[in-house]
């Protein structure tokens, strides 16, 4: 007997196997995309200070980064000090499973509404920090106002207990 076609049973088995494999693989692709979005956000969070500082220097305007909870984005805004108008420069969206749970400015905790990381046209800025919760994983990012550099910590955000000494108040030790 010379066969030239597949039987209905053979085609049904192949389609069923393809369906089972698709059901097994699709959740992994979704998890990969979610994981990539989380990694991209963590990388962008480490760059917000340097990005804001660069925009401030190049534009000659004060730049603030604030968290917009309604849109779930970190918003970069240029501030016109004469008119007090803010114009959005860019926005960094938070992935679905990521939340920002605590904020600091100049070493003290602040609310998300009051958290405005600012950089000035001369390149100086405010020290700031943000605590990130990603499912069961918690970390924080501290941003240095003097150069925009960010440091990632592997624990919860804490208020700064460091005291900065004013110039001339340091004692010389012999």
C-alpha positions as CSV (number, residue, x, y, z in Angstrom):
1,X,0.0,0.0,0.0
2,X,1.4,3.4,-1.0
3,X,0.4,6.3,1.4
4,X,0.4,9.8,0.1
5,X,-1.4,11.6,3.0
6,X,-1.7,11.7,6.8
7,X,-4.7,10.2,8.5
8,X,-7.0,12.3,10.6
9,X,-5.7,10.7,13.7
10,X,-2.1,11.6,12.9
11,X,-2.9,15.2,12.2
12,X,-5.0,15.5,15.4
13,X,-2.1,14.0,17.5
14,X,0.4,16.5,16.0
15,X,-1.9,19.5,16.5
16,X,-2.5,18.4,20.2
17,X,1.2,18.0,20.8
18,X,1.9,21.5,19.4
19,X,-0.8,22.9,21.6
20,X,0.6,21.3,24.7
21,X,4.1,22.6,23.9
22,X,2.7,26.1,23.3
23,X,0.9,26.1,26.6
24,X,4.1,25.0,28.4
25,X,6.3,27.6,26.7
26,X,4.2,30.8,26.5
27,X,4.3,31.6,30.3
28,X,8.1,31.4,30.1
29,X,8.2,34.0,27.3
30,X,6.0,36.3,29.4
31,X,8.3,35.8,32.4
32,X,11.3,36.6,30.3
33,X,9.7,39.8,29.0
34,X,8.7,40.8,32.6
35,X,12.2,40.1,33.8
36,X,13.8,42.1,31.0
37,X,11.5,45.1,31.8
38,X,12.5,44.9,35.4
39,X,16.2,44.8,34.5
40,X,15.8,47.7,32.1
41,X,14.1,49.8,34.8
42,X,16.9,49.0,37.4
43,X,19.5,50.1,34.8
44,X,17.5,53.3,34.1
45,X,17.2,54.0,37.8
46,X,20.9,53.9,38.2
47,X,21.2,56.5,35.4
48,X,18.6,59.0,36.5
49,X,21.1,61.2,38.3
50,X,23.6,61.4,35.5
51,X,20.8,61.8,32.9
52,X,19.1,64.6,34.8
53,X,22.5,66.3,35.5
54,X,23.4,66.2,31.8
55,X,20.0,67.6,30.7
56,X,20.4,70.5,33.2
57,X,23.9,71.3,32.0
58,X,23.0,71.1,28.3
59,X,19.8,73.1,28.6
60,X,21.0,75.6,31.2
61,X,17.8,75.0,33.2
62,X,17.1,73.3,36.5
63,X,15.9,69.7,36.0
64,X,13.8,67.8,38.4
65,X,13.0,64.1,38.5
66,X,9.8,63.2,40.3
67,X,7.6,60.2,40.7
68,X,4.1,60.3,39.2
69,X,2.2,57.6,41.0
70,X,-0.9,58.0,38.8
71,X,1.1,57.3,35.6
72,X,3.6,55.0,37.4
73,X,6.6,56.8,35.8
74,X,9.7,58.8,36.9
75,X,9.3,62.1,35.1
76,X,12.2,64.4,34.0
77,X,11.1,68.0,33.9
78,X,13.0,71.2,32.9
79,X,12.0,74.1,35.1
80,X,11.9,77.7,33.8
81,X,12.7,79.7,37.0
82,X,11.2,82.9,35.6
83,X,7.8,81.5,34.8
84,X,8.0,78.5,37.1
85,X,6.7,76.3,34.2
86,X,7.8,72.7,34.0
87,X,8.2,71.0,30.6
88,X,8.5,67.2,30.5
89,X,11.8,66.0,29.0
90,X,11.3,62.2,29.3
91,X,9.6,59.6,31.4
92,X,10.8,56.2,32.7
93,X,7.9,53.8,33.2
94,X,7.8,51.3,36.2
95,X,7.3,47.7,35.3
96,X,4.1,46.0,36.5
97,X,5.6,44.2,39.5
98,X,7.8,47.1,40.7
99,X,6.8,49.6,43.3
100,X,8.7,52.6,44.8
101,X,8.1,52.3,48.5
102,X,10.3,55.0,50.2
103,X,12.1,58.2,49.2
104,X,14.8,60.4,50.7
105,X,16.1,63.9,50.0
106,X,19.3,65.1,51.5
107,X,19.3,62.1,53.8
108,X,15.8,62.5,55.3
109,X,12.7,60.5,54.4
110,X,10.1,62.3,52.4
111,X,6.8,61.5,50.8
112,X,6.5,60.5,47.2
113,X,4.7,63.8,46.5
114,X,7.5,65.9,48.0
115,X,10.3,63.8,46.4
116,X,12.0,66.0,43.7
117,X,15.5,65.1,42.7
118,X,16.9,68.4,41.3
119,X,20.0,69.2,39.3
120,X,21.0,72.8,38.5
121,X,22.7,74.2,35.3
122,X,26.1,74.2,37.1
123,X,25.9,70.4,37.5
124,X,25.2,70.4,41.2
125,X,22.1,68.8,42.7
126,X,20.4,67.3,45.7
127,X,21.3,63.9,47.2
128,X,18.3,61.5,46.9
129,X,17.4,57.9,47.5
130,X,14.6,55.6,46.5
131,X,13.6,52.1,47.7
132,X,12.4,49.6,45.2
133,X,10.2,46.6,45.8
134,X,10.2,44.0,43.0
135,X,8.0,41.1,44.3
136,X,9.8,39.8,47.3
137,X,13.1,41.5,46.4
138,X,13.9,44.9,48.0
139,X,16.8,47.2,47.1
140,X,17.6,50.9,47.2
141,X,19.4,53.4,45.0
142,X,21.2,56.5,46.4
143,X,22.0,59.3,44.0
144,X,24.8,61.7,44.8
145,X,24.0,65.4,44.2
146,X,27.5,66.4,43.4
147,X,27.9,64.3,40.3
148,X,24.7,62.3,39.7
149,X,26.4,59.0,40.4
150,X,24.1,56.3,41.8
151,X,24.9,53.4,44.1
152,X,22.6,50.4,44.5
153,X,22.2,48.9,48.0
154,X,20.9,45.4,48.6
155,X,18.6,46.3,51.5
156,X,16.0,48.8,52.6
157,X,16.6,52.6,52.4
158,X,17.7,54.3,55.5
159,X,18.0,57.9,56.6
160,X,21.5,59.2,56.4
161,X,23.2,59.5,59.7
162,X,26.4,61.1,58.3
163,X,27.2,64.6,59.3
164,X,28.9,66.9,56.9
165,X,31.3,69.3,58.5
166,X,31.2,72.9,57.5
167,X,34.5,74.3,56.1
168,X,36.7,75.6,58.8
169,X,35.1,73.5,61.6
170,X,37.4,70.6,61.2
171,X,40.1,70.3,63.9
172,X,43.6,69.5,62.9
173,X,44.9,66.4,64.8
174,X,48.5,66.2,65.8
